[in-house]
Each structure stands twice: as C-alpha cells, then as structure tokens.
C-alpha cells in the first residue's frame, strides 16, 4: 500500500511540474506576441487607421465649383483639392494620389493620377497640380482621360450624379519606369503593383 501511495505521489508531482513548464511556455509565447504587436505600427509612429481627409471636401459634400472642369459646358476653377493623410503603414516608401469616376461609361474615368510623392510628405495644397507643388516634390503626373496632363476636374454629362473616388496610396517602393504624361491607366497599373495600403474619400457631382 505504501509503495502504491508513493508511486501515485510521484506521478502527481511530475504532472504538476509539467503544468508549470507549460504555463511558463504560454507566458513566454504571449510576451513574444505582445512584442511583435508593439513592433508593428505606422510609418510616422502614430496609431490608428490610414486616413485621408480634405479641408475642401467635407464628408458627404458635393464637389465644389472650384474643383470642376472649365470646359465641355462646365465652368469650374479646375483646381485640384487640398488633401491630408496620416497613419500610413510601416514600410511606406512614398505615395501616389488618384481621382477616379467609376460611374463614367465603359471602364470609368481617370481625373488625376500622381506617382512618387515622398514618404515625408503628408499633404498636398489646393491646386497642387497646376501650381507646380507636385513637380516641386519630384512627383510625376499622368495624362488624365480628358487628354491633358495633371488634374482635370469633374464634368459629367447631364443626368444622374457621379461618384468621384479620391485616394492616397501608400507604396512599398518609388522605383518606376513611369514618366510624366503617360496615360493614367498605366499609372494605375503601376500603383496597384506597389500599393501596400489605400485610404479614400468619395464626393459626388451631377448636372
């Protein structure tokens, strides 16, 4: 009887020791996971989701006249909107910006595409396209679907309003064979290949 009791006690002691070892292993795994989570973050060290805003385009607003095309029956200012973005993901080497109308007939319509904005830049001023602000950053501008380089404002045909999706794309590299004036669809292909995150806002306009 004493021998059996001793064996049971020994087995119990071994089992408790294994539980302690397993518990320590789990705590170490949790610590490693917490460290990995803490190592991740945004390119500027801040917290939160990648976000795009514009002082010129309030949430839910229609496209202001200053940003509309000044041609084809539209009488706008044809100025690109001011944009601000924050919380780009870690690993962002630079940015691209685009404005796209998915409601245009066919494959949609590109109004603006910019590639090569430095990672240290987190905003574009009003009229950055025509004022030289984009060029001063060393960035490239595509030919929009109106056939002109740079920004071309909204001017949809009369009828239902169109959506204009404005996006900033975080890119893993700025190495490219793109050149100023290449079609916006070509820019879009390159941007898609290098994109690691995207933040967008949408405004509408109809006439």
C-alpha positions, -999 to 999 in steps of 0.1 A, spaced: 0 0 0 28 24 9 45 16 -23 14 23 -44 9 56 -25 45 66 -32 40 60 -69 8 80 -70 25 109 -52 55 108 -76 31 108 -107 12 137 -92 44 157 -86 56 151 -122 22 162 -135 23 195 -115 58 202 -128 47 197 -164 18 221 -159 42 247 -145 65 243 -175 36 246 -199 23 277 -182 57 293 -184 59 285 -221 25 300 -227 35 332 -209 67 334 -230 46 330 -262 22 357 -250 52 380 -243 66 373 -278 33 381 -294 29 413 -274 64 423 -285 56 416 -321 24 436 -319 43 465 -303 69 464 -331 42 470 -357 26 504 -364 26 532 -388 53 549 -408 52 581 -386 49 561 -353 13 572 -346 -16 549 -340 -48 545 -360 -60 536 -395 -46 550 -426 -68 580 -433 -74 607 -460 -92 640 -454 -96 672 -473 -104 707 -459 -120 714 -493 -143 684 -493 -165 680 -462 -178 645 -456 -210 639 -477 -205 671 -497 -209 675 -534 -179 686 -554 -174 724 -550 -173 745 -582 -136 754 -577 -127 718 -585 -149 714 -616 -136 714 -651 -136 747 -670 -146 731 -704 -171 709 -721 -200 730 -708 -187 732 -672 -174 765 -657 -153 755 -627 -119 765 -614 -103 732 -624 -82 733 -592 -71 700 -575 -84 698 -539 -62 701 -509 -55 667 -493 -42 655 -460 -33 619 -449 -20 602 -418 -12 569 -402 5 553 -433 16 517 -426 52 509 -417 73 502 -448 58 531 -468 84 544 -492 62 571 -507 27 578 -520 5 581 -551 -28 600 -554 -57 594 -578 -91 606 -585 -114 582 -604 -150 583 -616 -164 547 -615 -198 559 -629 -184 571 -662 -194 549 -692 -171 520 -700 -141 514 -677 -146 546 -657 -127 579 -660 -94 590 -645 -93 627 -635 -59 627 -618 -30 604 -611 2 613 -592 31 590 -585 62 595 -564 52 617 -535 80 614 -508 72 594 -476 79 626 -456 50 644 -473 16 641 -458 -5 667 -476 -10 685 -509 -22 721 -511 -51 734 -531 -43 735 -568 -11 714 -563 -14 700 -598 -12 733 -618 7 754 -592 39 734 -595 36 719 -560 35 684 -573 65 689 -596 84 705 -567 81 672 -548 97 654 -577 64 635 -583 50 626 -617 16 634 -631 -3 612 -656 -23 623 -686 -59 623 -675 -87 609 -696 -95 643 -710 -61 640 -727 -43 667 -707 -15 662 -681 -23 667 -645 -57 673 -629 -89 675 -649 -120 684 -628 -154 666 -629 -178 674 -657 -201 645 -662 -229 645 -688 -263 658 -676 -282 632 -657 -276 612 -625 -247 624 -602 -213 606 -605 -191 595 -576 -155 607 -575 -132 585 -555 -102 603 -542 -74 580 -529 -39 582 -515 -19 550 -520 9 540 -497 36 524 -518 64 500 -509 88 515 -535 91 545 -557 113 528 -583 94 531 -616 98 535 -653 68 559 -654 72 593 -669 51 625 -668 22 624 -693 18 586 -695 -19 576 -695 -35 575 -661 -45 538 -667 -7 530 -670 -1 548 -637 -29 529 -621 -13 495 -631 20 505 -616 3 519 -584 -17 487 -580 15 466 -582 33 487 -555 4 495 -531 5 483 -495 -24 504 -483 -50 528 -496 -72 555 -479 -101 571 -499 -129 595 -497 -158 599 -521 -177 630 -532 -205 633 -558 -214 658 -585 -241 659 -612 -256 684 -635 
